Amino acid sequence: MKIQTKRLAIAAVLTIVDVAAGKYYRGVIWEAFALDLFAKAAVLGLLCLGFATAAVIWLHVADGLRQALRERDDRLTLNAAMAPADQVDQPILIRLPFTPPIAATGK
C-alpha cells in the first residue's frame, strides 16, 4: 500500500505544480513566442506532452489503487470461503499435543 500512496502523492504534486505554472506563466510564454509560429507549435507540443504524461501517471495511480482493492477483496473472499459454514462465528480453539511445563507445575 505504500507504493500506491507514494504514486498518489507524486501525481498530486506534479498536477498541482503543472496547473500553477500554467496559470502564472502561460501569458508570458505565449507572448514571448508570439512572432515565431514554429516556437508556438513547439510550446503547444510540449503542453500536449505534459498533459499526456500527467494522464499516464494518473492512470497508473488509478490502476494501482484498483488492484490493491481487488487483492484485498480476494483475500477476504478466500478467508470466508475456507471457513466451514457452521464455524464462521465461533472462535477457533487450538489444543496443544503436550502440557506446557508451567501448567503442569501450577506456578
Buried (B, 14 or more C-beta within 10 A) or exposed (E): EEEBEEBBEEBEEBEEEBEEEEEEEEEEBEEEBEEEEEEBEEBEEEBEEBEEEBEEBBEBBBEBBEEBEEEEEEEEEEEEEEEEEEEEEEEEEEEEEEEEEEEEEEE
